[in-house]
Every structure is written in structure tokens, then in C-alpha cells.
Amino acid sequence: MSASSKPIRVLVAGLGNMGRSHALAYHNNPGFEIVGLVNRSKVPLPEELRGYEIHPNFKTALAELKPDLCSICTYSDSHADFAVMAFEAGADVFVEKPLATTVADAERVVAAAKKHGRKLVIGYILRHHPSWIRLIAEARKLGGPYVFRMNLNQQSSGPTWETHKSLMQTTPPIVDCGVHYVDVMCQITDAKPVEVRGMGLRLSNEIAPDMYNYGHLQVIFEDGSTGWYEAGWGPMISETAFFVKDVMSPKGSVSIVMDPNAKSDDIDTHTKTAVIRLHSAETGPDGRFLRADEDLKMDGEPGHQELCDREQAYVLKAIREDIDLDRHMNDAVQSLRICLAADESVRTGRPVKL
């Protein structure tokens, strides 16, 4: 078996929702071989993953197992240290978003990947979704300047609210999910972001006094484009208009039309697009629209697990085909910089110039 076709030996750290899904993707892809799982405690696992040993400590498992790839799906505050450790041990890295909890840490991870000549892929799952790829392409055809209107609010209770509270020990919702949608904005307009504003509110006594579970960010780009993103988590969050994905320009608009029966705590809802609606602003001599809106039906869309499978297939391709990931890494740092600037604005009450 040639080196290029030998399975890539992977160590998966973190067995929450995303960690389990990525582990299943490795398990089912013959290009990978799981050498171990890392989690601080023993957790219930899908049947396919029960044969793998769970190690309590990442550093020890890394030294003992010497993987080719580390898949880091832990809470955000450990991403940077674990990624740098993996690079120093000679491994490539897949890391869930956000890449880190500070811009300095994100830059430290990218610098380590370059220094050690290793691959770094960040978990921007929407980049592997055919409908989101289409949405971005259709928006770019319109030309700017753009207005971006986006949100993902999640009414959560029970175990989902417990997960959200754990995430909020380090990261507010506008940063955790915001990086995805700010990344989409940045892919549509290649203009530089110049100013960010944010506001937020703590709507629960169950989270830390200095944390907020509802936030709203606004970003202004060099070409005049403006965008907002809104995110709230918790049992008090409204299901009304919880999912808005809408892009407007002088020539028209591109929007995702959500299934009216969708629920915000269904993880597949967060990526499913159902219908992409194209609207042209062009009018005739009588001032009426020349064309009716066009609905692109996005049938047979990949679900959450299939998207994770596609994402890890890309990781395999990036390693085997030596894909240049410079733009990918820079984009991840930029979307994080925008979301962290919004968090700074929430906390200081002032706009942040980038």
C-alpha cells in the first residue's frame, strides 16, 4: 500500500455533538483509521464508536498514539493549545469553529501550522453545503454593495440548553455561530470589513453575570456593504423568524425560504435551505417587475451527518493533494476577528474599528 493510500491515523478530541459526528465520518471513510478518542469522561456513544478506547487526556494520548491527524472538537478555549500541541507533534489538524477564543490565539495556531508545514482545516461546515455554495454564487452574480440580514436563534431546553450553557462558559452565541455567517458575508463581498458594532443582553440567571445569551452584531465593509447577524440561545428565545438568511443588492436579492414547520432546536434546520428565492429588481417602462421571483428547490440536501462526512472527505483531499489552505486559514481568522470585535463592542458599548 502506498503512503498516499494508507489510511490517515486520526485522534478525535471531544465527544459532544460535533465530535461524535466527525468521529462517525472518520469511522465510515476508509481513508481514515481512528486510533483513539479523547474525552474527560466516559460518554454514551453510537454503536459504531463503542469499540474505540476513550482517553481522558489529550496531551498523553497524542504522545502515546502519535496520530497523523488530530480532530479537535472540544470547547473553544482549548482549541488553540491543542492545535499547537498537535502541530508540534507532527500531526495535521482539523479544528471545530471558532478556531480560538482570541484573535492572537487564532493567529498563533495559523503560525504554528505554517512553521511545521502541516495542514489546518477549520470546521466551516457551510463551505461544504451545495445549497450554501449556490447561495453565495447567486449573490455574487448580483454584484454589490450588499445588505446581509442573517440570524440563527435557538429556543433550547433540557439537554440542549445544558449544552448552550456549557458553551457560554467561554463563548457567546454571536461568536460561536456568528463565525459561519460572517464567513458567508465575507465570501460574497471580497471587501475588507472596517467597523463592527454589537449589542447583547443576558436573559437568564443561569449563566455567568458577565455573559449574555442574546446578541446582535453589525458589520460595515469597505465597499459600503453592511450586514447584521443575530443569535440567541435559551428557553425564552422566540421561534418567530428564528432563521433569516437574506442578501440584497441594487440588482435584487437572494434569500433562503425556510420550511414554515421547522423548529430551531433541530440541528438539521441550521444548515437546510429548502428553497433559495432569486428576486430581480429590474423593471420595465411601466415600472413593474420584468421577471417573477424564481424558486430554486434544493431537494436531496445533505443532512448534518452527511455534511460532516463531506467536510472530513475534504480534510482527506487537502492532506493527500497538498491543497494550499492559506486563504482558508486567513478567512477563519477574519470572521473570528469580526465576531470578537462585536463581543468587545457589546461589552464596551462602543463601535470597534478594524
Secondary structure as UniProt FT lines:
FT   TURN            3..5
FT   STRAND          8..13
FT   HELIX           17..28
FT   TURN            30..31
FT   STRAND          32..38
FT   HELIX           47..49
FT   TURN            50..51
FT   STRAND          54..55
FT   HELIX           58..65
FT   STRAND          69..72
FT   HELIX           76..78
FT   HELIX           79..88
FT   TURN            89..90
FT   STRAND          92..96
FT   HELIX           103..116
FT   STRAND          120..123
FT   HELIX           125..128
FT   HELIX           130..142
FT   STRAND          147..152
FT   STRAND          154..155
FT   HELIX           158..167
FT   TURN            168..170
FT   HELIX           173..176
FT   HELIX           178..188
FT   STRAND          193..201
FT   TURN            205..206
FT   TURN            209..210
FT   STRAND          214..221
FT   TURN            222..223
FT   STRAND          226..234
FT   TURN            235..236
FT   TURN            240..241
FT   STRAND          243..249
FT   TURN            250..251
FT   STRAND          252..257
FT   TURN            260..261
FT   TURN            264..265
FT   HELIX           267..270
FT   STRAND          275..280
FT   TURN            285..286
FT   STRAND          294..297
FT   TURN            299..300
FT   HELIX           304..320
FT   TURN            321..322
FT   HELIX           326..348
FT   STRAND          352..353
//
